[in-house]
Structure formats: structure tokens, C-alpha cells
Amino acid sequence: MDGASHPSVRSTCPYCGVGCGVKLRADGAGGLSVKGDPDHPANRGRLCSKGHALGQTVGLEDRLLTPHVHGTKASWDEALTLVAQRFSDTIAKHGPDSVAFYVSGQLLTEDYYVANKLMKGFIGSANIDTNSRLCMASTVAGHKRAFGTDTVPGTYEDLEQADLVVLTGSNLAWCHPVLYQRLAAARKERGTKIVVIDPRRTATCDIADLHLKLKLGTDVALFNGLLAHLGKTGALDAQFLKTHTSGIDEAITAASADDPATTGLDPADIARFYAMFAATERTVTVFSQGVNQSTSGTDKVNAILNCHLATGRIGKPGMGPFSVTGQPNAMGGRETGGLSNMLAVHLDLETAEHRTAVQTFWSAPRIAKRPGLKAVDMFQAVAEGRIKALWIACTNPAVSMPDADAVRAAIKGCDFTVVSDITGQTDTARLAHVLLPATGWGEKDGTVTNSDRTISRQRAALPAPGLARPDWAIFTEVGRRMGWQDAFDYAAPSEIFREHAALSGIAARLGRDFDISGLADLTDADYDALAPTRWPVTAARAGGRFFGDGRFFTPDGRARILPVRQRAPAAKRTARYPFRLNTGRTRDQWHTMTRTGLASRLARHLAEPFLQLHPQDATALNLHPADIAQVQSPHGTALLRVLISDDATLGAPFAPIHWTGETAPAARIDTLIAPACDPISGQPESKASVIAIERFDAAWYGFAVAANKPNPDAAYWARVRTDLGWRLELAGATPETDWPALACRLFGLQSDPQILTDRASGLSRLAFADPHGRLTAALFVSPEPVAVARDYVAGLIGQPLGSVLAARPSGASPDPGPTICSCMGVGANTLLAAASECGTDLDRVCAATGAGQTCGSCRSEITSLISRFALRDAAE
């Protein structure tokens, strides 16, 4: 059956918390076409570069297709019997707190629900936490302190209805590109003013009226200064404060004690921002990881909430604080009690009435009575032997946790570790005693909740490969085998969803915000057809905003405005560690690249790990573009390619988080990150660890391309896919004299390569051919960073050998240059050629090349490129 014969399936993108709708069509041969769903309210047909490339991520290469026990293939019966028995025996011998689950925002709501039910209600421990602890826990804590519940007040439409949007700690253009495009369109259509608050210049600044490049970690000082300014200038909403809040006087007193000059910003820029905020009623403040990932993240969240509550700008069209989540179902995890200090449906684990309600509803033999271990503490407990059985689902903590080397050692030393995932080829999966094959995104069926509380269906478009099973089915089968057959007797995700919805009705009667009880009676057919639906969903109400009526979920119904103070990051800079490391995402990659690493088009933009340094820092360190920097913290060491840009902050370089032991083992960024956490939320401080930087004195540098996966053995290497195979960056710590032998080991080949050496530069080119004289692999080595047209060379696999030895494009095959637009595969040279014809008008250049016409997140780079082109032309 060809692809046209397969029905289109409406589903949801598995990346960020925007929750874009997608239309999927299977081709009958394991492939999948992906388009944006024009009817989904989150994206209205738009997709980002990652969403456009989803079809490249569904192949079965490296998929885990059968259970494994101690490295050997096993049946499901054997594997699940062992898991249930080991967990049961451990609990019997050491108590329920000797076991733990570590789960993921990649799970569907139904998966999350049964995992939490099993751990908290039947095992009787709250030792279940999620990787959302690393990105959204401070927002949860801040919301609960201010509102009484973890409630997102507004909706995406507020971004389009606001007159001022403040983006703080959020590179929206790269991390939530579809929301960025909605905001950019609003700016163009209605003149929305935009302020970006970020220690470095990012692509988001391209649409900013004001960029506040504040000193890293000084957000509270800035927003406290704003609150004090609002109080001094009479911009507070006195009636709202009197009727609906408490704590304003104490908050202003604390705020007035902080000095906005701590931010290092120009006083005129601070004054301009404060005046804009004070004068603009319709103001939305969007915040994300740059606020949350801090030892004072919860206070940063509350400093923002304070300003909105003090002005009554909350829960009304075009106004309010707005947290944008990093994962596709971070919100669903929060709704099901995914964090170790929460119960399902936003109930409080430490409230006896709430515990009793959940235990009764579940008919559970017990209920966890105290919060479990948060992520950092959980892996510390594993290291200390207090947790003896660990189940990790759909995440890669051996790479993504702070102090990652210590976490890897802890998992490796655990008495019994289970990993359920789509692949066994991750740093974490390689440490497991039992591997369980889970279904992947295109094969899963259930629901997710996005950043503005919209519940969307995720529907399977592909069959489960091999013996893979849905995560909910794996958890429920273990629950049954541990003796709780009736409680986990689910046959479909629709049954789990109905139970979750019914429990939410009980939570609502207990004064909680999360209520989807109006969906508790959905038939299976209704569930299958469920359209995107924003909660709450009750007989009396559907969707909308919260708090516009001034009613909150605290005991007295008033919002809490909290006194908070500026605090420095936990780690102190010293002469040994004089820099702070800022971390984050790149435009086209996702988390640890388990999915995006399969899509060759996504590797073209930024193909290797890097350290973005301010020019003054680079000069002081005697580092040059394309050098390799050795970065060291008190916890670990990494090697990163040097990228010099005044977008970076002086003294606070930036590095992306994505590379792993599978893709660049010397560049695992979280080996550098201190395990310091916010004392309230337990969220790690991922953006302020102290580091030292020096040159890595490489004895040689290399660049390679190959049709088959190369196996490098060098001090530094970074490997990514191309359309025709693989490309690889290398650097060695010790001199090499036998390049042919190194190349044969690298490529797993026995034949002799053709060699061309430039004695003046020291560049050697080694190329291998098949029996027909077509290129199968090539290695370029040099005493300096290798200068070749990389994208061009990567496209020569299968071409006549002579073309790669020349290492330069011919007139018949021009070099498009480094990829700028991943969606359409448009390179820098193509864009420059268009600029020479069209001039520097961005829209004309984009129209001529096709770049920047889909997700638009490359437009900032295109603007910069053609601006440099114009300056060069003017100089000539």
C-alpha cells in the first residue's frame, strides 16, 4: 500500500511545550510524512525545523526491539517477572523508599498517571521524579506560593493581544519557534513592543525593541527594582491589591532593599524598561529556563509574579505572567503528580485530606505520606546505596543530570537498574540490568498538555516495531505482577484518561484548579476523536483564563505577593575558576539527540559542540575561532570548539547541552554542572557553574566523511549524520605519524587510501574508493583546524574520487556553504548570492532562496549574514 492510500492521522509534535498539531501519513514502508495541522490552535499549521524533520526520525536503526536481561535478549515474561520480583524483594527487605522511578516529560499523560499511581499509591513511596525537575520545578513552586496551585493563568492568544511582551530567560526564537513566529506576526500587525532580558544576545533579540543584557543571575534585582518603581510611581492597582492579594507592603520593602545596578545594565535602559512596563496595561511576561534553572529560581518566578499581581495584570486578555515549558508533556506530568513532592491532579502530598481522597479513589493499600527524593537527591541516594532498585523511563540522566559523571557512576553501581526506552544506545541504557523496549512518538496513543493548558491527542500513525510496548502498558503489567491486578487492569489509554479525569473532579471539590471531570465519561470513540481542549473542562466551564476575577486557590482566596531578595549563584568565582558557564539549547537539536540525531538535515546548522566566547575573553585566553577549548569545573572536564561572538556575555560563555557519549563523549556539558539546587523547588542551577578555560593543545586536527558509521578513537571527536552517511570532527592529543593506519581504523577498512599532501600547510587528504572508483570515506588532517568546505565534501560520498581530493567545488557543483536554513537546506553562499542579486532586503532574499519561509527561526542569522555582506561591499 503506498503512502497516498494511508489515512492522515492528527497528532501532536513531541518536542517543546508549544504542543503543535501535526498531520501524519505513513508511507507503508516504515516512513512518515509530517505536516503542520492548520486546525490546531497552538500552531495553526506552522512547524519549526525540528517538527519539519520528524519524518527522518522514525527509522528503526538503533531501535530497541526486544527486552534484554543482563545484555541478552529475553521474552517480555522473563523481563517483567524479573522486574516485579526484584522490586518486590527490595521493598520487602529494605522498605518502599529503597526503590525509585525517574521518568520524563516525553511520557504521555496516561503513562505518567499509572507510574505515579504505582509508586505513590501501591508501593507507598513518593520516590518518583521526572526530568521536568530540571526545567520547570521552580515555576511550579512559584505558582503554588503565589496562587495556591500550579496554575498557568493565561493562553497563547495573550501574546497576540498584548501591547508589551517581556521575554526573560527565554530564547523563544530557538526554543519555542512557533510561539516566536506568532509574536513576530503580532509585532508586525499591531505594533507590539518587545523587551528581551537575557545575559547574551540571542536570535530572539532580532525582534526586540530593547535588549537588557543583564549580568547572569540578577533577575530578582531587576524585577524587584521594577516592583519598587511601580510603587513609587503610583502604578499599582490599589483596588486589586486590597481585595485580592496579601503581602504587598512587605514585598515592596524587600524589593526596595535591592539595587537594580546589580544587574550591570545601563541605568537609562533600566528606566526605559520600567517606564514601558508601568505605562502598558496589556503586558505579558514570558519566562522559561533562564529563570527556572537557578538556586534562586523560585524567587525569580515570584519576583515576576509580584509585578503582575501588584498591577492586577493577570488573567485578562493580553496580560499576565506566562511560563513556557520545555518538554511536550511537562504540564501533563505536573497534572498527574509527576514530581516527587506532588500528588495527582494538583493535590498536595503533605495534606492529609488530599492523601486520603487519592488513596480512597484508588482503593490503594497505602499512600506515600511524605515527599520523595527530588532528582539530584535521588541519584545521590542511588550513589549511597539507599536506593537499591531504580527504573528510568524515557530519559537519559547519565548525560542530562548535573554532575553527570557522578550520576553515571551511581547508576552503574545500583543493585538493579531498569531502563525502558526506544533505544538501547544511550549513555543511560548501556548501564541497565534490564532494558525494556518502549514505543516511540509516532507509535504512541494518548494525550499531552501544552504550556497554555491545551490537552491534545497523540495518535499512532505507525505500528509498534518488534516487541515494543507503550509505557503505560509496561508499568501496569509490572503493577499486576507485583500483586495489584485489579488496580492496574487497563486495556487501553482511554480507560486511564477517564480515571484521571474522574479524580480531577474530586480535586476540584477540594479546592484545586485542575478539573477535567467533564471528560470523565468520554466513550472510547469520543476519546479517539478528542479535539484540542484547554482545561478546565467541567459542566459549567471550558478553558479560558484564571484569576481575572481575583479568586485564587489559597486558603483565604487571596494571591500571595512575596518578599524576595537578590541572591548570587551558589558557586563562587575564584582565581582558579573565574568564568560562569551559561548553558542551553541550539535551534535544531533536542535534549540528548536521541531523536533529532537521526535527522541529517538537523545536523547541518551547528554540527558540533561549541563554546561561545566573548571576544575579550577569547583574547585574554589566546583562543581563536575553531580552536578547541578545555573547560574544567570542580566536577568535570569538557572539550569544545571555540566560537567567538560578541553575542556572548563577558565572563559568562555559553555552551549547548545536547552532546553525549554517543555523539561527542568529551563534550558532555552536564559533567561540568554543579549539583546545587534551589532550596524550595529542588531545581538544579544549570546556568551559573564556575569554570576555568584554557587551550587544548591538539597535536593534530581532523575532519572526516564516510558512508558507514566511523568509530573514532581520539581525545576529541564529534559525529553526526549526513544525507549520505556521516561526518566527523576530530582532534588528537598526541602526534600521529601513520595517517593511513589511523584512517583504516577509523573507517573499519582494509584497503589503501589515495593520499594527497600539501607540505606547505601540512594538510593531508586521504580518500577511499569502492571498486567503481566512487568515494566511500575521506579524512583530512592538519596541524591546524581543518579548513575545507564541509557541507560540500559531505555531499561527495558516492562521487568520483578526484572530486574529494581537490576538496573544492567545481563550477558544475557549487558549494552552498554552511547551512543556515535547516527546513529548506539553504546555505550561506546561496543566501549571499541572492543578496548580490536582491540587495539586503530580508524578505526578497528569503523569497528568492526559500529560506526563512517555514518556521522562520533562521531569519535572524540571515539578517546578520546579509548585513555583513553589505558592510563588506561598502568597504570594497
QUIBELKA-V126414 format. One line per field, one symbol per residue. ss: DSSP state (H for helix, E for strand, L for the rest). phi: phi as a letter, one per 20 degrees, with the letter a starting at -180 (. if undefined). psi: psi as a letter, one per 20 degrees, with the letter a starting at -180 (. if undefined). A space follows every 50 residues. Layout:
ss->???
phi->???
psi->???
This chain:
ss->LLHHHLLLEEEELLLLLLLLEEEEEELLLLLEEEEELLLLLLLLLLLLHH HHLHHHHLLLLLELLLLEELLEELLHHHHHHHHHHHHHHHHHHHLHHHEE EEELLLLLHHHHHHHHHHHHHHHLLLLEEEHHHHLLHHHHHHHHHHHLLL LLLLLLHHHHHLLEEEEELLLHHHHLHHHHHHHHHHHHHHLLEEEEELLL LLHHHHHLLEEELLLLLLHHHHHHHHHHHHHHLLLLLHHHHHHHEELHHH HHHHHHLLLHHHHLLLHHHHHHHHHHHHHLLLEEEEELHHHHLLLLHHHH HHHHHHHHHHHLLLLELLEEEEELLLLLLHHHHHHLLLLLLELHHHLELL LHHHHHHHHHHHLLLLLLLLLLLLHHHHHHHHHLLLLLEEEEELLLHHHH LLLHHHHHHHHHHLLEEEEEELELLLLLHHHLLEEEEELLHHHLLEEEEL LLLEEEEELLLLLLLLLLELHHHHHHHHHHHLLLLLLLLLLLHHHHHHHH HHHHHHHHHLLLLLLLHHHLLLLHHHHHLLLLEELLELLLLELLLLLLLL LLLLLLLLEELLLLLLLLLLLLLLLLLLEEEEEELLLLLLLLLLLHHHLH HHHLLLLLLEEEELHHHHHHHLLLLLLEEEEELLLLEEEEEEEELLLLEL LELEEELLLLLLLLHHHLHHHLLLLLELLLLLLELLLLEEEEEEELLLLE EEEEEELLLLLLLLLEEEEEELLLLEEEEEEELLLLLLHHHHHHHHHLLL LLLEEEEELLLLEEEEEEELLLLEEEEEEEEELLLLLLLHHHHHLLLLLE HHHHHHLLLELLELLLLLEEELLLLEEHHHHHHHHHHHLLLHHHHHHHHL LLLLLLLLHHHHHHHHHHHHHHHHHL
phi->.egfeeffdebcfeefffmffcddcfencnebeccfefeeffclnfcegf ffegfeddfefmfedbfcclndgbefffffffffffffffffecnffecb dcdbfefegffgfffffffeddfncefcccffgeccfffgffgffednbe defdcffffedfeccddcmbegfdecfffgffffffffecmgecdddafc fcffffdeebdeeffgndffffffffffffffemefefffffeccbnfff ffffffeedgfgfmefgfffffffffffedfecddecbffefebfcgfff gfffggffffdmebmcgmbqfbedeedfcgfffffenfefdcdglmeefe dgfffffffffelefbbgdbgeefgffffffffenfddccddcmbcffde fflfffffffffefgbcdcdaebedcgfffeeecddfdfegfdecrccce fdmeecedcfdcffeldfcfffffffffgffeodfffceedbffffffff fffffffffeneefbcffdfdgfgfffgegegceefccfdbcmnddnfem dddegdmdfeedfccfcfgffefcffceddeecrdefddclemgdffedf feeffcebfbcedfgfffffeldcgmfdeedccfdacbdcfecdbfffeg ncfdbeeeecfedafecffffeefeecffeemefeecbfebdcbfeeffa cbcccbfdffcfbbgcbbccecfdrbcbdcbdecfdddfgffffffemdd feeecccdffenfddccdcegemdfdabcdcbfdgfdcffffffeegneg ggfffflbfeffcfefngfddfgdmeefffffffffeenefgffffffdn fmddfmfeffffgfffffffffffff
psi->prhhipqpppapqjdrjhlpqqpqoqjikirpqpqqoiipigiliqqahg ghjhhijjrjpjqoiqqpolipqrrgggghggggggggggghhirhjjrq poaqiiqrhhggghghggghhghkqjlorqiihihjhhggggghhgiirm poharhhhhiiqipppopkomhhhhmhhhghhghhhghhjkpqpppopiq prhhihjphponmrppjkgghghghgggghghjkjqngggghhjrqjhgh ghgghiiqoihhijqphhhghgghggghiognppopqbhhggmqikgghg ghhghghghhjjmpjqpjqrqoppqhqhkhghghhjkhqijqrqlkqphj oghggggggggilqhrqpiqqaprgghghhhghijhpippppokrmiigi qqlhghgghgghiqhoppppriqjlrhghiiqhpppoqqagiiqpbqqpa hkkppqppqpiqqpqcjqqqghhgghhgggijjmghhkmqiqhhhgghgg gghhhgghhjkrhookiijijprhhgghjprpppqqorhiqobarqihjj prkrhjjqqpoppqqpqqqgppqrhhniqppprarrgjrpckjhghiioh hiihgnirqrooqqhhggghilqrpirppoppriiaqqpqppoppjhrpp imrqqrihqahhhnhikohihipqkpqpighjpqnikkqqrqprponphq qqpqqqhqoqnqnrhpqpprqrhjdqqpqqpqhqqqinghgghhggikqi rprqpppohgijpppppqqrijjqphqqppqqirppnrnghghhjipirq hhhhhhkqqrhimqoirppgohgjkprghghhhhhhgiajoghggghhii qjiehjiihghgggghghgghgghh.
